[in-house]
Amino acid sequence: MKRIGFIDYFLDEGHANKYPEWIEQASGGTMKVTCAYGKIDAPNGRDNAGWCRDRGIELLPTIEAVIENSDCLVVLSPDHPEFHEELAWLPLQSGKPTFVDKTFAPDRLTAIKLIEWAAKNGTPFYSSSALRFAPEYAEALGKEIDTVCSQGPGKYANYAVHQIEPIVSLMGAGAKRVMSIGTMLTPALLIEFTHGRQATIHLIQGSPFLLTLQFEDGHSSRLAAEADFFAAFIDNLVQFFRSGISTVEPEETIAVITLIEYGSKAAQTPYQWIELPQGKFSE
């Protein structure tokens, strides 16, 4: 059985509450979350000791102890990516397969630093929004796309990734510039990719996750993420822990974080293009 260690800002949060059961089920009982570390106790929930006691998971005092007692690692903190560098720094030099939850990093330079650190230390890793694995979106993979119109719910800070991640997976990492075209209530971005291709995202409260696509061969498609995309993501995570091979390219992770960061900057100057930095790694 592969032992999985959780590393989190605090443990009583939505993803940590669900992932242990899902991972054990998806792996047929061959993987189990056995230990965990939380930097602080949840401000409005169970303390770390109580969270672990309820789940039969060993609470360990340090990140080092979790690494030592695990075969695979999950760095969580899904709503506090500003702590990902601190929480992921030691895991990414461990050499053990490591998943870093969304949103991978608060900015492009931190994302590049962490990815280069993992490569330097030979640590297999990836990061992704679960929406990348929505079964319906797979219909468009590998097709030549002219335009993507995306919409979904939530606030920009922690939900923009759920629209930008699928767009990058479908359109590639070659975004050139971004423009804010939304309002305070409904943030929206226009993204220009290579060869004049475009994508838009719209964060509309209560909206389902939905893509409308225009393909270069002239036909169009409307894809709603209605199936269990978390189940598809957990299946992918289990395969990663088995093989040590990620299905998400680092260049795409950098592109996702770049778009989130520069999309936020674009909101300060609406309806003006903001050029995106190019190149894969060291800057």
Order of alpha helices (4+ residues) and beta strands (2+ residues): beta-alpha-beta-alpha-beta-alpha-beta-alpha-beta-alpha-beta-beta-alpha-beta-beta-beta-beta-beta-alpha-alpha-beta
